[in-house]
């Protein structure tokens, strides 16, 4: 799992308990970005090679034609933040690094092949379509497996108000990919006592840090949560 992290440096002076939820927030954000990219890829025709190349480059660290570019891709950002999370976590797990490496290698392979696809004879077009279809399917499956592998790390920081609020605020986007009520079911596992326990955890977290007014503004999100 590699990364040149050509984006803003992650704070280095945080304790592990403070590092874990912050890294998770970045991971969840990049995961949603990847889901959006795969959705766009899924809608593209195999004949639209230029558009496909554009989205593949967004997945990678940089354009293969310019390895020194300072534009970070979603997969490498995800690798970077996962590396930080794994170092700060008390959980030892190789599933996440393996999945990330698998996704990145598959993307590099398809992106490299793209360079020759425009020269393919008409009879080879069907093979191109099949390979792209398989790549898209595998990528989405790996992203789903990645979120499942993230569960122990979410459970490790389930009391963090920022992580909880992010999941609630973006639950529709998560559920659209993971399945109906996926986030609601996840929160029910973390808070078997009910939604009042979830609400109290988020309220106490923000109030303790002096953001009681901010929590009040977010209450409609909790009220809209279908427990």
C-alpha positions, 0 to 999 in steps of 0.5 A: 500500500503506497502513497506519495501524499502530495496533498496537505500533510496530516497533523503529526502531533495528535495522540492515537485516540485523536488520530483515529477518528480524523483519519476515519473521516478522511477515509470515509470522504475518499471512499464516497469519492471512489464510489462516485467515480465508479458510478460514472465509470459504470455509465460510460460506454467502452467506446468512450475511451477518452472519458474512461481514461479521465476517470481512471486517472482520477483513481490513480495517484497521477497520470501515467504520462507524468509520474511527477504530477502533484495531483493526488488520486482518490485511491492513493489518498485512501491508501495514505489515510488508511496507513495513518489509521492502521498505525494509530489503531489497536487493531491488527488487520491486513484486509484493508491494505490487501484490498487497496493494493488489489484495486490500485493494481487493477486500475493501473493495468486497465489504464495502461491497456487503454493506451492501445485500445484506440488502435484495436480492430473492430473485432477486438471491441467486444473483448475491450467491453468485457474487460471494462465491465469486469473491471467495474464490477470488481472495483465496486465489489472491492469497495463494498468489501473495504467498507465491511473491513472498516467496521472494526475501526469504526467500532473502535471510534464509535463514540466520536461525534464527528464520525457519527455525524458524518455517517448520518449526514451522508447516509443516503449516499452510503446506503445507495451503494451499500444497500437500504438502511446500511448506515442505520443498521450499523448505528443500531449495532453501535447503540443497541440502547436506542437512538437516545443513546446515539443522540446523547453521545453526539450531544455530549461530544460537541458540548464538551468541546464547546460546540453546543450551538453547532449540535443544536443546528445538527439536531434535524439530521438526528430527528430525520433518522429513521431508527 
